[in-house]
Amino acid sequence: MSSGDRLPELLFAIVLACVLTAVFFGVLYWVVRVAVRDGIQDADRSVARAARRGDAESG
């Protein structure tokens, strides 16, 4: 078996590794983006809640 016979297998392995890496980082980016967005929304809610509580105590 010559090394030329293994070229398609090698290219397939390289392409598969690139695709899987891209999918992994895509999912990781999406998870981090959603977590950050939810964290910002939670922080906004807690600040608004504290502001309302402050208004109730002062008024």
N, CA, C and O atoms as a MOPAC input file, in Angstrom:
PM7 MOZYME 1SCF
protein

 N      0.86100 1    -1.19000 1     0.00000 1
 C      0.00000 1     0.00000 1     0.00000 1
 C      0.89700 1     1.24000 1     0.00000 1
 O      1.75300 1     1.40800 1     0.86900 1
 N      0.68600 1     2.08200 1    -0.97100 1
 C      1.50900 1     3.28700 1    -1.04600 1
 C      0.88500 1     4.39800 1    -0.21800 1
 O     -0.27800 1     4.32000 1     0.17800 1
 N      1.67200 1     5.42700 1     0.03600 1
 C      1.18500 1     6.53700 1     0.84800 1
 C      0.11300 1     7.33600 1     0.11100 1
 O     -0.67700 1     8.03500 1     0.74700 1
 N      0.07200 1     7.24500 1    -1.22300 1
 C     -0.94300 1     7.93600 1    -2.00100 1
 C     -2.34300 1     7.42000 1    -1.71300 1
 O     -3.32000 1     8.15700 1    -1.85000 1
 N     -2.44400 1     6.16100 1    -1.31600 1
 C     -3.74500 1     5.57200 1    -0.99800 1
 C     -4.31800 1     6.13100 1     0.29300 1
 O     -5.53200 1     6.10600 1     0.49800 1
 N     -3.46600 1     6.62700 1     1.15200 1
 C     -3.93300 1     7.11700 1     2.45500 1
 C     -4.30100 1     8.59100 1     2.43200 1
 O     -4.83200 1     9.11300 1     3.41300 1
 N     -4.02100 1     9.27100 1     1.31700 1
 C     -4.28900 1    10.70500 1     1.23500 1
 C     -5.76700 1    11.04900 1     1.45000 1
 O     -6.06100 1    11.97200 1     2.21000 1
 N     -6.70400 1    10.34700 1     0.81300 1
 C     -8.11700 1    10.67800 1     1.07600 1
 C     -8.51200 1    10.48800 1     2.53800 1
 O     -9.28000 1    11.28500 1     3.07500 1
 N     -8.01100 1     9.46700 1     3.17500 1
 C     -8.30100 1     9.23300 1     4.59200 1
 C     -7.73300 1    10.35700 1     5.45200 1
 O     -8.37500 1    10.81300 1     6.39700 1
 N     -6.53000 1    10.79600 1     5.11700 1
 C     -5.89800 1    11.87700 1     5.87000 1
 C     -6.66900 1    13.18300 1     5.68500 1
 O     -6.90000 1    13.90500 1     6.65500 1
 N     -7.06300 1    13.48800 1     4.46700 1
 C     -7.83700 1    14.70700 1     4.21900 1
 C     -9.18000 1    14.64200 1     4.93600 1
 O     -9.62400 1    15.63500 1     5.51200 1
 N     -9.82900 1    13.47900 1     4.90500 1
 C    -11.09900 1    13.32300 1     5.59400 1
 C    -10.92800 1    13.54300 1     7.09300 1
 O    -11.76000 1    14.19900 1     7.72000 1
 N     -9.87000 1    13.00800 1     7.66700 1
 C     -9.62200 1    13.18100 1     9.10100 1
 C     -9.36300 1    14.64900 1     9.44500 1
 O     -9.84000 1    15.14000 1    10.46800 1
 N     -8.61800 1    15.34300 1     8.60200 1
 C     -8.32900 1    16.76200 1     8.84500 1
 C     -9.60300 1    17.59300 1     8.74400 1
 O     -9.85700 1    18.44500 1     9.59500 1
 N    -10.40400 1    17.35100 1     7.70700 1
 C    -11.65100 1    18.09200 1     7.52800 1
 C    -12.60700 1    17.80100 1     8.68800 1
 O    -13.24300 1    18.71300 1     9.21600 1
 N    -12.70500 1    16.54800 1     9.07700 1
 C    -13.57600 1    16.17600 1    10.19400 1
 C    -13.12900 1    16.85500 1    11.48600 1
 O    -13.96300 1    17.33600 1    12.25400 1
 N    -11.83400 1    16.89800 1    11.72800 1
 C    -11.32300 1    17.56500 1    12.92200 1
 C    -11.63800 1    19.05500 1    12.89200 1
 O    -12.00300 1    19.62800 1    13.91900 1
 N    -11.50500 1    19.68300 1    11.74300 1
 C    -11.82700 1    21.11800 1    11.62600 1
 C    -13.30600 1    21.36900 1    11.85700 1
 O    -13.67600 1    22.31200 1    12.55600 1
 N    -14.15400 1    20.53200 1    11.27600 1
 C    -15.60000 1    20.70000 1    11.44700 1
 C    -15.99900 1    20.50400 1    12.90100 1
 O    -16.77300 1    21.29400 1    13.44000 1
 N    -15.48700 1    19.47400 1    13.53600 1
 C    -15.82100 1    19.22900 1    14.93300 1
 C    -15.31700 1    20.34700 1    15.83800 1
 O    -15.98700 1    20.71700 1    16.80200 1
 N    -14.14900 1    20.88000 1    15.53300 1
 C    -13.62000 1    21.99900 1    16.31300 1
 C    -14.50500 1    23.23600 1    16.14200 1
 O    -14.79800 1    23.93300 1    17.11300 1
 N    -14.92500 1    23.50300 1    14.91800 1
 C    -15.79100 1    24.65100 1    14.66500 1
 C    -17.12300 1    24.49400 1    15.38500 1
 O    -17.63200 1    25.45700 1    15.95900 1
 N    -17.69000 1    23.29700 1    15.36300 1
 C    -18.95600 1    23.05000 1    16.06100 1
 C    -18.76300 1    23.22800 1    17.56400 1
 O    -19.60100 1    23.84400 1    18.22300 1
 N    -17.68800 1    22.70400 1    18.10600 1
 C    -17.42600 1    22.81900 1    19.53800 1
 C    -17.34000 1    24.27800 1    19.96000 1
 O    -17.97400 1    24.68500 1    20.93400 1
 N    -16.55200 1    25.07100 1    19.22500 1
 C    -16.39600 1    26.47700 1    19.60700 1
 C    -17.66700 1    27.27200 1    19.33600 1
 O    -17.95200 1    28.24000 1    20.04200 1
 N    -18.43100 1    26.87900 1    18.32800 1
 C    -19.71500 1    27.53000 1    18.08200 1
 C    -20.68400 1    27.31500 1    19.23200 1
 O    -21.34500 1    28.25200 1    19.68100 1
 N    -20.76700 1    26.09200 1    19.70300 1
 C    -21.63800 1    25.79100 1    20.84400 1
 C    -21.12400 1    26.49300 1    22.09600 1
 O    -21.91500 1    27.03400 1    22.86900 1
 N    -19.82700 1    26.48900 1    22.30000 1
 C    -19.24800 1    27.16200 1    23.46300 1
 C    -19.55200 1    28.65900 1    23.43100 1
 O    -19.90000 1    29.24400 1    24.45600 1
 N    -19.42100 1    29.27700 1    22.26200 1
 C    -19.72900 1    30.70000 1    22.11900 1
 C    -21.19800 1    30.96600 1    22.44200 1
 O    -21.51900 1    31.93000 1    23.13700 1
 N    -22.08600 1    30.11700 1    21.94000 1
 C    -23.51700 1    30.30000 1    22.17300 1
 C    -23.84200 1    30.17600 1    23.67300 1
 O    -24.61000 1    30.97500 1    24.20900 1
 N    -23.25900 1    29.17700 1    24.34300 1
 C    -23.51800 1    28.97400 1    25.77700 1
 C    -23.02200 1    30.17600 1    26.57700 1
 O    -23.72700 1    30.65500 1    27.46600 1
 N    -21.83700 1    30.66300 1    26.28000 1
 C    -21.28800 1    31.81300 1    27.00300 1
 C    -22.13200 1    33.05500 1    26.73500 1
 O    -22.39700 1    33.83500 1    27.65000 1
 N    -22.55500 1    33.24100 1    25.48600 1
 C    -23.36600 1    34.41600 1    25.14500 1
 C    -24.69700 1    34.39100 1    25.89400 1
 O    -25.13100 1    35.41700 1    26.41700 1
 N    -25.34300 1    33.23700 1    25.94900 1
 C    -26.61600 1    33.12500 1    26.66100 1
 C    -26.40900 1    33.33000 1    28.16400 1
 O    -27.21900 1    33.98900 1    28.81700 1
 N    -25.34100 1    32.77600 1    28.70600 1
 C    -25.07700 1    32.92900 1    30.14000 1
 C    -24.81000 1    34.38300 1    30.48900 1
 O    -25.29700 1    34.87400 1    31.50700 1
 N    -24.04400 1    35.07400 1    29.66000 1
 C    -23.75100 1    36.48500 1    29.91700 1
 C    -25.02300 1    37.31300 1    29.79500 1
 O    -25.26900 1    38.19700 1    30.61500 1
 N    -25.83400 1    37.03100 1    28.77300 1
 C    -27.08200 1    37.77200 1    28.59900 1
 C    -28.00500 1    37.56700 1    29.79800 1
 O    -28.59500 1    38.52500 1    30.29800 1
 N    -28.13200 1    36.32100 1    30.26000 1
 C    -28.97500 1    36.04400 1    31.42800 1
 C    -28.41200 1    36.70000 1    32.67800 1
 O    -29.17000 1    37.19000 1    33.51600 1
 N    -27.09800 1    36.71500 1    32.81200 1
 C    -26.47800 1    37.36000 1    33.96000 1
 C    -26.72600 1    38.85500 1    33.96200 1
 O    -26.97100 1    39.44400 1    35.01400 1
 N    -26.66400 1    39.47200 1    32.79100 1
 C    -26.93300 1    40.91700 1    32.69700 1
 C    -28.39500 1    41.18700 1    33.03300 1
 O    -28.70000 1    42.14900 1    33.73800 1
 N    -29.29800 1    40.35100 1    32.53500 1
 C    -30.72200 1    40.54900 1    32.82800 1
 C    -30.99200 1    40.37400 1    34.32100 1
 O    -31.76400 1    41.13700 1    34.90100 1
 N    -30.36200 1    39.37100 1    34.95100 1
 C    -30.53600 1    39.18100 1    36.39100 1
 C    -30.01400 1    40.38800 1    37.16600 1
 O    -30.63600 1    40.82700 1    38.13300 1
 N    -28.87400 1    40.91900 1    36.74100 1
 C    -28.30800 1    42.08300 1    37.41600 1
 C    -29.22900 1    43.28600 1    37.24900 1
 O    -29.44000 1    44.04600 1    38.19400 1
 N    -29.77900 1    43.46100 1    36.04500 1
 C    -30.70800 1    44.57100 1    35.81600 1
 C    -31.93800 1    44.43200 1    36.70900 1
 O    -32.41900 1    45.41400 1    37.27500 1
 N    -32.44200 1    43.20100 1    36.83200 1
 C    -33.62400 1    42.98300 1    37.67100 1
 C    -33.31600 1    43.28300 1    39.13200 1
 O    -34.13000 1    43.89700 1    39.82100 1
 N    -32.14500 1    42.85400 1    39.61300 1
 C    -31.82400 1    43.08400 1    41.02300 1
 C    -31.59600 1    44.57000 1    41.29900 1
 O    -31.94300 1    45.06000 1    42.37400 1
 N    -31.01500 1    45.29100 1    40.33800 1
 C    -30.81800 1    46.72900 1    40.50600 1
 C    -32.17400 1    47.42900 1    40.51400 1
 O    -32.41300 1    48.32200 1    41.32600 1
 N    -33.05900 1    47.02100 1    39.60800 1
 C    -34.39600 1    47.62700 1    39.56500 1
 C    -35.15900 1    47.31900 1    40.84900 1
 O    -35.86600 1    48.17900 1    41.37300 1
 N    -35.02000 1    46.10500 1    41.35400 1
 C    -35.70000 1    45.72200 1    42.59300 1
 C    -35.16300 1    46.55200 1    43.76200 1
 O    -35.93300 1    47.01600 1    44.60300 1
 N    -33.85000 1    46.73500 1    43.80900 1
 C    -33.25700 1    47.53900 1    44.87700 1
 C    -33.69900 1    48.99700 1    44.75200 1
 O    -33.94400 1    49.65800 1    45.76100 1
 N    -33.80100 1    49.49500 1    43.53100 1
 C    -34.24200 1    50.88000 1    43.33100 1
 C    -35.69300 1    51.04100 1    43.79000 1
 O    -36.04000 1    52.03700 1    44.42400 1
 N    -36.53200 1    50.06700 1    43.47200 1
 C    -37.92600 1    50.13700 1    43.91300 1
 C    -38.01600 1    50.07000 1    45.43200 1
 O    -38.81300 1    50.77700 1    46.04800 1
 N    -37.20200 1    49.22300 1    46.02300 1
 C    -37.19800 1    49.09600 1    47.47800 1
 C    -36.74700 1    50.40900 1    48.11200 1
 O    -37.28400 1    50.83300 1    49.13600 1
 N    -35.75600 1    51.04500 1    47.49100 1
 C    -35.28300 1    52.33900 1    47.99600 1
 C    -36.34300 1    53.40700 1    47.87200 1
 O    -36.49100 1    54.24300 1    48.76400 1
 N    -37.09200 1    53.39200 1    46.76900 1
 C    -38.17700 1    54.36600 1    46.60600 1
 C    -39.27100 1    54.13900 1    47.62600 1
 O    -39.84600 1    55.09900 1    48.13900 1
 N    -39.57000 1    52.88300 1    47.93000 1
 C    -40.63000 1    52.57400 1    48.89100 1
 C    -40.21500 1    53.01800 1    50.28200 1
 O    -41.04600 1    53.49800 1    51.05400 1
 N    -38.92100 1    52.86100 1    50.61500 1
 C    -38.47200 1    53.23600 1    51.94500 1
 C    -38.41400 1    54.75200 1    52.09800 1
 O    -38.68100 1    55.27800 1    53.17900 1
 N    -38.06800 1    55.45200 1    51.02800 1
 C    -37.94400 1    56.91200 1    51.12300 1
 C    -39.31600 1    57.59900 1    51.01700 1
 O    -39.50300 1    58.69900 1    51.53700 1
 N    -40.26300 1    56.95000 1    50.34700 1
 C    -41.56200 1    57.59500 1    50.11700 1
 C    -42.57000 1    57.10800 1    51.07400 1
 O    -43.72100 1    57.54000 1    51.03000 1

